[in-house]
C-alpha cells in the first residue's frame, strides 16, 4: 500500500508539472506579424534607430526605406540619431556606437531594428525585415502621458505586463520634428536632388531622459502588474520649437533587444494598446 501510494503521488506530481509547463507555453502567444490579436496582450511595434547626418548623402537611402515601411504599417517607431558635422549632432552617441559596433567605426548610414538587429542593405528592398518585427501580441504595453508648458516637460511612462519579465531596462527619448535643413543626397531617391535644400528632418533625437542604454526596472514586473516612471526636466536649450516635441519609450531585455516600443506626441494622454 505504501509503495502504491508513493507511485500515485509521483504520477500526480509529474502530471501537475507537465500541465504547468503546457500552460506556460500556451500562455505565450506567437509573436509573428500575422498572428491574430489575443486578449490581454498588446500591440507590438518595431523600433528603427537610424544613425544619420545631414551631410551623409547615402543616408537618404535609409530615410526612403523608413518612408516605405510607414506606408505598409502603422507599427514602426523611428528615431533619427544624427552624428558628425551636423546641426542636430547628438553628443551622447558614443555608448550606442560601442553597443552596436564595438570594434568598428560608425560609418554612416547605419540602421538597427529593435536596437540590435542589422537592417540588411539595401534597406528599401528589405522593408519586410522591419515589418516582420511588428505584431499583435507583445507581453508588455506602454502608455505615456505628458505636459509641455512654461518651459518644463513632465512625462509619465506607464508599463503594463501580460507576462512575467526579468532584467528589463527602460529607455526614454526626447525627439523633435519639423526641423528644416538641407540634406545631402547621393542616391536616386527624392527625385535625385542634391542637396535637398529644405528637407524636413523628423524624429530627431535631442535628449535621452534615461541612460541611453536604459535604466534598470526594479519594480514588480510580473504578469498583471503596472508600473509608472515619472520624468520632469526643463525643455533643453537645443529645442527649436517645443510644440514639435515628442517622446519614444521602449523596454529592452538583458540582450539589449527592444521588446516593445511606443511613440507619443507632447501633451498626449495615451491608453494602453491592449487587445480586448
N, C-alpha and C positions, 0 to 999 in steps of 0.2 A: 504493500500500500504506500509506503514511504517513497519507494522508487517510482511508482506510478504517479504520485502527487508531484514529485520533482520534475518528471518528464512533462507533465501537463503544464506546470508553471513555466518551464523552459520554452515550451511551444508558444504559450501565450505571450511571453516576453519577446520572442522573435517576431511573432505576428504584430505585436504593438510597434516594435522598432521599424518593421517593414512598412506598416501603414503610415507611420510618421514620416519616413523618408519619401514615400509616394506622395503624401500630402504636400510636402515641401516642394517637390518637383512640379506638382500640379498647380501650385500657387505662384510659380514663377512663369509669367507669360512669355511667349515667343516674341523677341524684340524686333523681328524683321519688319520691314516697311509696310508690308501688305497685311499683316495680322490685324484682324478686326479689333476694335476697342473692347477692353474687358473692364467691367465695372470696378471702380476703386483705384485704377491706375491712371496715369497722367500722360498727356500729350508729350511726345518725345521730340526734342528739337536738336539740330546739329549746330555745333559751334564752328564757324570758319574764322580763323585768325590769319589775316592777310598782312604779311610783312611787306611793306611797300614804301614808295617815296615819290614825291612829285618830280624828281629828277630821273626816275627809273623808267626808261622808255619801254621796257618789256613788261613792266608791272601792269600795264593796261590789259595784258592777256588774262591775268587772274581776275582783274576787275570785270572784264567781259564775262568770264566764266561764272562769277558771282551773280551778275545780271541774269544769266541764263538759268541758274539754279532758282532764282527768285521768280522766274516765270513758270517754273514747274512745281514749286512747293512754297507754302507759307510757313514752313517749319525750319527755315535757316536763320541763324543769328550771326551777323558779321561784325568783326572788329578789325579796323584798319590800323595797323601799328607802323607808324612812319619812322624812318631811320635815315640818318645821314644829313647832308646839307639841305635841309627841308624846314619850312616854317612850322611844320607840325611834328618835328622830331620828338620822339618820346624818350626822355632821359633814362627811364628805368628799364630799358630793353635788355640789358646785359644778362639778368637771370633767365629770361626767356630764351635768349640765344644759347646760353650754356645748357639749358634743358633740352632743346630740340636739336642743337648742332654742337655738341660738346667738344668735338675735335676738328671743326671746320669753320671757316669764316662765314659770315652771314652775307652771301652774295645774292642780292635780290634779283628777280622776285622769289619769294619763299612763301608757301602757304601750308597750313596744317588744319586738319579736320579733327574736331574734338580734342584739340591741343596737341596730340602726339602722332596722328596718322598723316602720312605724307599724301598730298593730293597729287596724283600721277600726272606728269607732263604728257601732252598739252592739256591743261585743265579744261578748256572749253569743250573738248571731246570726251571728257571723263566726268561730266556733271553727275552721272548716276552714282559715282562714289560718294558724293555728299548726300544725295537723296536717300541712298541705302542706309545711312546712319540716322534717319528720322524714323518715326513710328508713332504708334498709338498707346504704348503700354510701358512707360517708364515707371520704375519703382519709387520715384520721388518726384514731387512737383514743387514749383517755385512761384511765388506771387509777391509782387513789390508794390509798395505804397510810398509816394514821395510828395514833398512840397519843396518848391524852389522860390523863395521870396526874401526880400530885404537882404540880399547878398548871402543867404545861407541855404544850404542843402540839407534836408532831413529825409532820410530814407530808411524804410523798414523792409528787410528781406525775410519773407516767411517761407519756411520749408516744411513740407508735409511728407510723411513716409508711408508707403504702402507695403514695403518690405523692410527687413532688418538690414542695417548698414553699419559698417565699422570703418575707421581710418579715413574719414571724409575731411576734405578741405573746401572752404568756400572762397571763391574769387568774385570780387565785385569791381566792375569797371565804370568809369565816368567817361562818356563819349560826347562828341559834338557833331552835329550835322550842318549841312549847307555852308561849308567853307569853300569859297570860290577862289581858285588859284590855278595857274597854268599847270598842265600835266604833259610831260614828255611822252611821246608815243612812237615807238619804232615798229609797231605792228600794223596790220591792215584793218584792225578793229577801229571803231569810232571814225569811220569814213577816211581812214588813212591820213588824218590830220596830225601834223607835228610842228610845233607843240599845239596841244588843245588849249586855246587861250583863256577860256573861262570855264574850266572843268569844276564841277561840283563834287567836293570830297565829303562823303558821308561816313558815319560810324567811326570817326577819328578818335583814337584813344588819347584822352587828355590827362587822365589820372587813374591810379589804382587806389580804391578805397579800402582794400585789404592788402596784405602781402601779395605781390604779383604772382607768386606761386601758390597762394592760398593760405587762409587762416584755418587752423585745426578746429573742427567741430567737436566740442567736449560735452555737449548736451545729449539728452536721450535721443538716439536715432533708431529706435525700434519701430516696427510697423504700428501704425495708428497714432504716432506722436507727431506733434507740430512744434517747431521752434522758430524763434524770431531773433534776428540780429539787427541792431539799430546803429545807424551812422548819422553823424551830424558834423558837417565841415563847411567852412566858408567856400563860396564859389571861387575856384582857382583863378589866379591872375591871367592865365593864358587863354581863358574862355573869351571868345569874341562876342557871343550872344547867348545869354543864359536861357533864353526861350528855346534854344535849339539843343539843349542838353537832353541826354537820355542815358539809360543805365543798362548794363548787362550783368547778370549774376549766373554763376554756374558752379556745380559741385564736381570735384574730381575725387577719384579713389587713390589708393596707395601707388598706383601705376601712373598717376597724373593724367589719366584719360578722363575727359568730361563725361559725366553720367547723364546730366540733363542741363539745359540752358534756357534762359528766358531774357527777353529784352523788354524795356519799359520806357515810355516817354516820361519826361518831367511832369509832375502834378497829376499822375495817373494812379488810380486805385484799382488794383488787379484782384481778381478772384483766381483760385487755383484752377488749372485746366484739367479737372478731374473727370474721368468718364462716369456717366450716371449708371 
